[in-house]
Amino acid sequence: MPIRRILHSNLFLLLASILVTLLVLEAVLNWIGPTSLQVRRNENSFRSFVWNPENTRFDSELGYMTRPNLDVPFENWEYKTRVRTNSWGFRDDEESLHDPKILLLGDSYCFGWGVEDDKTVDKFVERETGEKVLNMGAPGFGTIQQFLLLQRYCGTENATGCTVVFLYYINDRIENFIPPGGGVPTLRKEDRRLLFTPASEEAYNAAMRVHETSFVTELSRMSAVADLVFGTLFNPRRGIVFASDFEWEDWKVKEKQFPGVPVGPFEVLENLLRVLKLYALERDLQIRMVMLPFYTHFTDNDSSLDYSTEKKVFRMLDIPYRDLLDDFTREDFYPHDRHLTPKGQEKLGVAIAKFLEDEKNP
């Protein structure tokens, strides 16, 4: 057999072996479950709805707002959805803006991250209560932003006599404590006054840049093997800072640019709720707090993280609340994305409706 033919044959066998090995490795990495490698791949390739200039715009008071009148696709590994918004930028129809009886405020759980428009929590609250519900959820919003958004909506639409349900998520305690000068408003104290600091457009634009999609993020999305190689050598999301990982000392410099003194996370919650109660009296609003489940409660060995401190604040201020942490299971969540599935959203809507009914008929 000629040497050239032998070389060609060996090269073919080598390439075939490499291809088979890569295919087997790809299958293994994709099917062995949500390992640390898969978690990292999701972080390297996920698409953020918020940090996309086509979906949100900067707002100095709130940090950002979802753009009005959207009709856009939003997908990640575990879901393919479309997001439609009304003239306010809420993920609800236009009719719901007019004289709603129940207002839902919250973050991405309230917004319905990862589910279709007809599977968001508000649809199930409407179904169970028979009342008109407005979904005002905005991904990434903490309690401060939710309160400021409530003020803006009620002032513009002259909304009164509503039941307002805040969907409180465990990371709100961190987002409420972010120092000023970042991408979200903060609460500070000056003497006996409370001050809301504006958000920074520079920080908003920086977050946009970090979350941009790139050749590497798309490779990570398409292939677990590609992510193993390129995601390791070229971290596509280097620079992303999650709320719990802030370099606090770096932020101390920015604090000096703002009047007042910082307020601790639970002191923020207490002071904010005191202001909220006064505002509710002016508008004849009924305030309710719902504490949301979170995925790591069902997966981490240490499940001691809970809402016990928040509940002390709610009881002290006599605000009705419902803790839903133990009403859910890990099957109600997307394992990688960690948001609620359509089934989880329905369970949440039914639980909120029951809470409201129980409050009517104690």
HUVENUR-V447968 format. One record per backbone hydrogen bond with DSSP energy under -0.5 kcal/mol. CO is the residue of the C=O (numbers start at 1). NH is the residue of the N-H. Records with the same first field share a line. If there is no record, write none. Layout:
CO = NH / NH
This chain:
2 = 6
3 = 7
4 = 8
5 = 9
6 = 10
7 = 11
8 = 12
9 = 13
10 = 14
11 = 15
12 = 16
13 = 17
14 = 18
15 = 19
16 = 20
17 = 21
18 = 22
19 = 23
20 = 24
21 = 25
22 = 26
23 = 27
24 = 28
25 = 29
26 = 30
27 = 31
28 = 32
33 = 35
35 = 39
36 = 40
37 = 41
38 = 42
39 = 43
40 = 44
41 = 45
42 = 46
46 = 48
50 = 52
52 = 55 / 56
55 = 67
57 = 65
59 = 63
60 = 199
63 = 59
65 = 57
67 = 70
70 = 85
72 = 83
74 = 81
76 = 79
79 = 76
81 = 74
82 = 84
83 = 72
86 = 69 / 89
90 = 86 / 92
94 = 97
95 = 98
97 = 99
101 = 163
102 = 134
103 = 105 / 165
104 = 136
105 = 167
106 = 138
107 = 111
108 = 112 / 113
112 = 115
116 = 119
117 = 120
120 = 123 / 124
121 = 124 / 125
122 = 126
123 = 127
124 = 128
125 = 129
126 = 130
132 = 101 / 102
133 = 135
134 = 104 / 136
138 = 141
142 = 146
143 = 147
144 = 148
145 = 149
146 = 150
147 = 151
148 = 152
149 = 153
150 = 154
151 = 155
152 = 156
153 = 157
154 = 158 / 159
162 = 164 / 286
163 = 103 / 165
164 = 166 / 288
165 = 105 / 167
166 = 168 / 290
168 = 292
169 = 172
170 = 173
171 = 174 / 175
172 = 176
174 = 177
175 = 178
179 = 182
182 = 200
186 = 197
187 = 263
188 = 195
189 = 261
190 = 193
193 = 190
195 = 188 / 197
197 = 186
198 = 181
199 = 201
200 = 204
201 = 205
202 = 206
203 = 207
204 = 208
205 = 209
206 = 210
207 = 211
209 = 212
214 = 218
215 = 219
216 = 220
217 = 221
218 = 222
219 = 223
223 = 227
224 = 228
225 = 229
226 = 230 / 231
227 = 231 / 232
229 = 233
230 = 234
235 = 238
237 = 240
240 = 242
242 = 245
243 = 246
246 = 248
247 = 250 / 251
248 = 252
249 = 253
251 = 254 / 255
252 = 256
253 = 256
254 = 257
255 = 258
261 = 189
264 = 268
265 = 269
266 = 270
267 = 271
268 = 272
269 = 273
270 = 274
271 = 275
272 = 276
273 = 277
274 = 278
275 = 279
276 = 280
277 = 281
278 = 282
279 = 283
280 = 284 / 285
283 = 161
285 = 287
286 = 164
288 = 166
289 = 322
290 = 168 / 292
291 = 324
294 = 297
295 = 298 / 299
296 = 299 / 300
301 = 303
307 = 311
308 = 312
309 = 313
310 = 314
311 = 315
312 = 316
313 = 317
314 = 319
315 = 318
318 = 320
320 = 289
322 = 291 / 324
324 = 327
325 = 328
329 = 332
330 = 333
332 = 341
333 = 335
334 = 338
339 = 334
341 = 345
342 = 346
343 = 347
344 = 348
345 = 349
346 = 350
347 = 351
348 = 352
349 = 353
350 = 354
351 = 355
352 = 356
353 = 357
354 = 358
355 = 359
356 = 360
357 = 361
